[in-house]
Amino acid sequence: MAESVITAKKPQVMTLQPGKYYWSSCGKSTNQPFGNGAHQETDFQPVEFVITEEKPVAMCLCKHTEDPPFCDVSHSKLATATP
């Protein structure tokens, strides 16, 4: 299986409104951290998640989180040679 694209080695902190969202697990979306269909030529699928009330979240951009789509600071363990 191919590796996902690391778009940043830090989270994107944002406030999300209630609703359904799709997190880009492949890292190829131009609408990070959300999917835009760029995964279609990969082995990856977007991760659907639901927010039930307005709240701040830290979205994973390194694509190595064990709690997708949220940051779990896995980016701190990545080699410094990656973006």
ABEGO torsion letter per residue (X at the ends): XBBBBBABABBBBBBBBBEBBBBBAAGABAAOABBAGAAAABABBBBBBBBABBBBBBBBAAGABABOABBAGAAAABBAABX
